[in-house]
Amino acid sequence: MAPTTAASTASASSPGPSPFSREMRRRRSLRRMSQLELATLAGTTQRHLSFIESGRSVPGRAMVVRLAESLGLTLRERNSLLLSAGYAPLYAESARDAEAVEPAMEALRSILTGHLPYPAVVAGPRGELVLANAAFGLLTEGAAAHLLEPPVNVLRLALHPQGMGPRVVNAAAWGRHITEGLRARAAAHPDPGLDLLVEELTGYLPAAVPDQAGHLGFAVPLRLRTADGELRLLTTLTSFATAVDVTLAELHLEAFLPADAATAELLRRREELRKRRA
């Protein structure tokens, strides 16, 4: 038997990177943060963080939570990081019809109703439709039946050639506004399912052409053809910033607003007609 040297003994006893430490390095690298930057945000030292990432130090549960918060991880990602460190998840994940989240869902329904006569939807992290107000028909007008079968994906509906796609006057610019936003989210919060969706949606986009203002127009209003005329719409995104439930944290409300007086008037008339027919 070969003699055991001090060096080989030290090597054999080194703990080495754990699944948690590898995940920490990966998450920090994705955000292009230095150890010093992350350590400062998390209220620890660069030396301690270096030991954590090398597997030489095992962090407590509170430290894992602080690091996850400092990295800006989603609640789902924070639970995953806790599990990789050997701790139980901190944040519940309720069903969307669970009693625990019903007050929040009811609040969303009230917001959707209050947003009329303008369309608004609540969607999940990959665009799956959760709730919509009565003006949602504006977006589904002329769409193929298969795009409207549950579960409806509002992102696919928005860009698909059998959905809103042919009705969007500025499809190249507005479509890239959607796909680039999703691509940025996928880069910060890796999700294979989201990557596949971005690839699919990108395939629906026409060639990029600079608009008359001399840029790609990522911030220009959505210009949508309808049976009543062209609409110019702005969109806003709202989420539960202080949610402690994974399900609620992953929902976002997208509300459409008129970008000009003509659009506002057209939507008001559509809503009056809908009410008379109801």
C-alpha positions, 0 to 999 in steps of 0.5 A, spaced: 500 500 500 502 506 498 504 511 504 499 516 505 501 523 505 499 529 509 497 532 502 492 526 500 489 526 507 488 534 506 485 533 500 480 527 502 478 530 508 476 537 504 468 537 503 468 540 496 462 544 493 455 542 495 449 542 490 447 549 494 454 552 493 454 550 486 447 553 485 450 559 489 455 561 484 451 559 478 446 564 481 451 570 482 454 569 475 447 569 472 447 576 475 454 578 474 455 580 481 461 579 485 462 576 491 463 583 495 457 586 492 453 580 494 456 579 501 454 587 502 447 586 500 446 580 504 450 583 510 455 578 511 463 578 509 466 576 502 470 571 506 464 568 509 461 568 502 467 565 499 467 559 504 460 558 502 461 557 495 467 553 496 463 548 501 467 550 506 462 553 510 455 551 511 450 557 512 444 557 516 437 557 514 437 565 515 443 566 511 440 562 505 434 566 505 438 573 506 442 571 500 436 569 496 433 575 497 439 579 495 440 575 489 433 577 487 430 570 486 423 569 485 419 565 491 419 559 487 427 559 486 428 561 494 424 555 496 429 551 491 435 554 494 433 552 501 432 545 499 439 545 496 441 547 502 438 542 506 432 546 509 425 546 508 421 551 503 419 557 506 414 559 502 407 556 501 404 554 494 397 554 494 392 552 488 389 558 485 382 556 488 385 555 495 381 559 500 388 562 502 389 566 496 381 567 495 382 574 498 387 576 493 384 573 487 377 577 489 381 583 489 384 581 482 377 580 479 375 587 482 380 590 479 379 587 472 372 589 473 374 596 475 378 597 469 372 596 464 371 599 458 379 597 457 381 590 457 385 587 462 388 580 464 391 576 469 396 571 467 401 566 470 409 566 469 408 563 462 402 567 459 397 562 461 390 566 462 388 566 469 382 571 469 380 576 464 375 582 464 369 583 459 373 587 454 378 581 453 374 579 447 377 585 443 383 581 443 380 574 441 376 577 435 377 573 429 382 568 433 382 561 431 378 556 436 384 552 438 388 558 441 382 559 445 381 552 448 383 552 455 388 553 458 389 559 453 396 562 453 395 570 452 402 570 449 401 565 444 394 569 442 398 575 442 403 573 436 400 567 433 398 568 426 392 565 427 391 570 433 392 577 434 398 577 430 395 579 423 391 585 426 397 588 429 399 594 425 406 594 428 407 587 429 415 587 428 416 592 434 411 590 439 412 582 438 419 584 439 417 588 446 414 581 448 419 576 446 425 581 449 422 582 455 421 574 456 428 573 454 431 577 459 426 574 464 429 567 462 436 569 463 435 572 470 430 566 472 432 560 468 426 556 466 426 551 460 419 551 459 420 559 458 425 558 453 421 553 449 416 559 449 420 564 447 423 560 441 416 559 439 414 566 439 420 568 436 418 564 430 411 568 429 415 575 428 416 578 422 422 581 420 424 587 424 424 594 421 425 600 424 419 605 425 418 612 422 421 614 429 428 611 427 428 605 432 425 599 433 419 602 437 419 597 443 416 602 447 410 604 442 403 603 443 400 596 440 396 598 434 391 593 433 386 593 428 379 591 430 372 591 426 371 598 429 377 601 427 384 601 429 386 602 436 392 604 440 394 601 446 399 602 452 400 596 457 402 596 464 404 590 468 402 589 476 404 584 480 404 582 488 410 585 490 409 583 497 406 576 496 409 570 500 405 565 496 409 562 490 402 562 486 400 569 488 407 572 486 407 568 479 401 572 477 401 578 473 396 583 471 396 586 464 392 592 463 391 595 457 390 603 456 388 608 451 394 611 448 389 617 445 382 620 445 379 616 439 381 609 442 378 611 449 372 613 445 371 607 441 372 602 447 367 606 451 362 605 445 364 598 445 363 597 452 356 600 452 354 596 446 356 590 450 352 592 456 346 593 452 346 586 449 348 582 456 
